[in-house]
Amino acid sequence: MPRREKTNVSFEIEERMCPSEAVQNAAYTFTDRAYVSIKPASAGKLRVVMPFKAGTPAGDRGALRGEFDNELLHQALRLRVSAANSKIREFIVTKALVSAQPAAAVAAAMPSAEACSDCAPAPVDAALEKEIDRLLAEIEKGDGTGDPLGVSVPWEEKFAGKAEGKPKAKGS
């Protein structure tokens, strides 16, 4: 009698050992080889059923449970690290978003400077402020025709016929 191939892998996982989010994330990585169903089993357990997709090699089928366990450990660790680093991640994102705002907008939004000294952007010194104003005025009065570095020249025109990729001299 010919040996019948397994058509799925089925097992239970205790939720106290691995959160359901880790089980879902681990299962997602196997959707190229199997369909995945995760359902509550008995109290505190999840039932995972993974019917193989057509074309999944027999060698992959036998190793699927072990691979799933390894991926489950990886996902559980990733969730723990993410939870441990959530405060610093939120701080970095907040700092980046606040520092991208104009100083006047940040000052208007904050009731006082002491409310969030870490969130306020670094003050701009007078020399830098003057240089920014000068550059903005230059941009506003310019008509865009001056391009001494040839930035607005298309690549094809700038390097046409040059094998080494050296810029073509003006007037040639």
Order of alpha helices (4+ residues) and beta strands (2+ residues): beta-alpha-beta-beta-alpha-alpha-alpha-alpha-alpha
